[in-house]
Amino acid sequence: MKKIVASLFTAVALVCAAPAMAQQAQPDPAAVAAAKDLFDSMNYRAVMHGMMQQMAQGLAGSMRAGATAAINNNAKLSAEEKQKALAKMEADLPAAVNTMQTVMNDPGMIDEIIDQTVPIYARNFSADELKQIAAFYRTPVGQKMLANMPKLMGEGMQVGQQIVARRLGPMLQKAQQEQK
């Protein structure tokens, strides 16, 4: 279980760090201001908080599914060893989920995400384009979109996790067979 949790932390760190490592041109200050206004119009902080809550709710299931698939598809383990590994994973899972949820529920993390996301928007959209997007989010349809965003993201993540889990098991099994 420790290896699985360490792998998850490493994967998240690499995915999150990759954009920060890329060399980026400085965005136009007017576009930065417009991006900040866009985030205000989107109530981005609340949307991010909602998405983090959705992710946190599905975390135990996702971690359990990934660990279960890895254990069950490990051809090197006997049926008895698999049962022991599954029992250990179930015993260790609450602490691992708690650790991940603590990270995801840190309000400072959302501040960091916003601080580092504003320049991305400012580099990819002009100030005028950002103002147009912000105007949309201030409309009733835009507000409805924002209100439903955490739910949509949560359901979308569940679909993605199910698809990945279905594909991951056979891939892990194939990789383990190739290692023999």
Wavefront OBJ file of the C-alpha trace (Angstrom):
o trace
v 0.000 0.000 0.000
v 2.862 2.347 0.807
v 4.224 1.835 -2.702
v 0.822 2.622 -4.197
v 0.421 5.786 -2.112
v 3.986 6.835 -2.918
v 3.298 6.244 -6.606
v 0.132 8.329 -6.416
v 1.950 11.184 -4.682
v 4.773 11.014 -7.220
v 2.371 10.997 -10.168
v 0.424 13.970 -8.793
v 3.637 15.871 -8.093
v 4.992 15.253 -11.592
v 1.722 16.213 -13.281
v 1.448 19.362 -11.203
v 5.115 20.291 -11.535
v 5.464 19.849 -15.294
v 3.760 23.130 -16.254
v 5.756 25.030 -13.637
v 8.999 23.736 -15.127
v 8.243 24.989 -18.617
v 9.777 28.299 -19.645
v 6.950 30.809 -20.159
v 6.906 34.340 -21.513
v 5.608 37.027 -19.202
v 1.931 37.715 -19.886
v 0.526 41.127 -20.771
v -0.358 42.999 -17.546
v -3.760 43.952 -19.031
v -4.454 40.285 -19.734
v -3.405 39.396 -16.163
v -5.879 41.951 -14.807
v -8.586 40.624 -17.127
v -7.824 37.036 -16.058
v -8.185 38.031 -12.397
v -11.526 39.659 -13.236
v -12.532 36.492 -15.101
v -11.716 34.392 -12.048
v -13.805 36.751 -9.919
v -16.732 36.472 -12.363
v -16.393 32.690 -12.276
v -16.207 32.618 -8.479
v -13.168 30.475 -9.246
v -12.199 29.978 -5.626
v -15.585 28.416 -4.818
v -15.520 26.348 -8.015
v -12.054 25.024 -7.130
v -13.192 24.295 -3.581
v -16.176 22.358 -4.953
v -13.973 20.399 -7.340
v -11.562 19.544 -4.530
v -14.506 18.343 -2.424
v -15.734 16.173 -5.298
v -12.258 14.730 -5.756
v -11.917 14.113 -2.019
v -15.239 12.262 -1.924
v -14.187 9.858 -4.653
v -10.641 9.460 -3.399
v -11.150 6.370 -1.264
v -12.934 4.548 -4.057
v -10.308 5.503 -6.614
v -7.414 4.504 -4.411
v -9.146 1.243 -3.445
v -9.903 0.387 -7.084
v -6.337 1.088 -8.206
v -4.764 -0.850 -5.363
v -7.203 -3.748 -5.731
v -6.507 -4.012 -9.456
v -2.734 -3.918 -8.864
v -2.935 -6.643 -6.220
v -5.385 -8.878 -8.085
v -3.413 -8.583 -11.317
v -0.087 -9.412 -9.680
v 0.647 -12.882 -11.067
v 3.532 -13.297 -8.602
v 1.130 -13.420 -5.635
v -0.731 -16.537 -4.587
v -4.435 -16.328 -3.771
v -3.557 -16.281 -0.061
v -0.958 -13.514 -0.559
v -3.493 -11.493 -2.528
v -6.028 -11.816 0.302
v -3.412 -10.663 2.827
v -2.378 -7.761 0.584
v -6.017 -6.734 0.105
v -6.611 -6.857 3.869
v -3.480 -4.763 4.496
v -4.545 -2.287 1.821
v -7.975 -1.937 3.479
v -6.289 -1.367 6.850
v -3.871 1.221 5.433
v -6.359 2.965 3.151
v -8.050 5.264 5.712
v -4.739 6.857 6.728
v -3.668 7.296 3.096
v -7.043 8.824 2.170
v -6.870 11.129 5.191
v -3.412 12.334 4.152
v -4.572 13.036 0.602
v -7.747 14.770 1.804
v -5.725 16.987 4.141
v -3.647 18.145 1.184
v -6.719 18.674 -1.007
v -8.594 20.614 1.686
v -5.771 23.102 2.352
v -7.177 26.541 1.411
v -3.647 27.747 0.671
v -3.478 25.241 -2.154
v -6.355 26.954 -3.963
v -4.564 30.305 -3.577
v -1.451 28.786 -5.163
v -3.475 27.274 -7.977
v -5.132 30.615 -8.707
v -1.840 32.521 -8.544
v -0.255 30.142 -11.029
v -3.322 29.741 -13.267
v -3.979 33.456 -13.880
v -0.791 33.854 -15.980
v -1.718 30.777 -18.020
v -5.035 32.367 -19.000
v -3.290 35.693 -19.601
v -0.787 34.065 -21.972
v -3.440 32.190 -23.928
v -6.131 34.852 -24.222
v -6.035 38.553 -24.926
v -7.433 40.982 -22.379
v -10.451 41.522 -24.674
v -11.109 37.784 -24.985
v -10.896 37.356 -21.211
v -13.392 40.204 -20.756
v -15.784 38.463 -23.166
v -15.486 35.185 -21.277
v -16.063 36.991 -17.974
v -19.167 38.646 -19.463
v -20.513 35.175 -20.325
v -19.993 33.924 -16.779
v -21.952 36.890 -15.477
v -25.017 35.811 -17.519
v -27.666 33.445 -16.083
v -26.408 30.590 -18.314
v -22.828 31.264 -17.250
v -23.876 31.257 -13.590
v -25.725 27.967 -14.136
v -22.598 26.526 -15.740
v -20.514 27.560 -12.743
v -23.066 26.240 -10.253
v -23.024 22.852 -11.955
v -19.269 22.739 -12.619
v -18.232 20.811 -9.462
v -20.927 18.194 -10.064
v -20.042 17.915 -13.760
v -16.346 17.614 -12.966
v -17.023 15.010 -10.265
v -19.179 12.901 -12.550
v -16.683 13.313 -15.374
v -13.845 12.187 -13.107
v -15.841 9.112 -12.068
v -16.368 8.196 -15.713
v -12.657 8.721 -16.402
v -11.647 6.634 -13.387
v -13.928 3.790 -14.448
v -12.516 3.815 -17.968
v -8.924 3.941 -16.688
v -9.597 1.130 -14.192
v -11.048 -1.106 -16.935
v -7.984 -0.535 -19.093
v -5.386 -0.513 -16.340
v -6.041 -4.044 -15.062
v -5.275 -5.811 -18.362
v -2.283 -3.532 -18.981
v -0.814 -4.321 -15.550
v -1.415 -8.011 -16.087
v 0.314 -7.884 -19.486
v 3.271 -5.965 -18.051
v 3.646 -8.471 -15.232
v 3.543 -11.376 -17.689
v 6.230 -9.705 -19.792
v 8.464 -9.373 -16.729
v 8.478 -13.137 -16.200
l 1 2 3 4 5 6 7 8 9 10 11 12 13 14 15 16 17 18 19 20 21 22 23 24 25 26 27 28 29 30 31 32 33 34 35 36 37 38 39 40 41 42 43 44 45 46 47 48 49 50 51 52 53 54 55 56 57 58 59 60 61 62 63 64 65 66 67 68 69 70 71 72 73 74 75 76 77 78 79 80 81 82 83 84 85 86 87 88 89 90 91 92 93 94 95 96 97 98 99 100 101 102 103 104 105 106 107 108 109 110 111 112 113 114 115 116 117 118 119 120 121 122 123 124 125 126 127 128 129 130 131 132 133 134 135 136 137 138 139 140 141 142 143 144 145 146 147 148 149 150 151 152 153 154 155 156 157 158 159 160 161 162 163 164 165 166 167 168 169 170 171 172 173 174 175 176 177 178 179 180
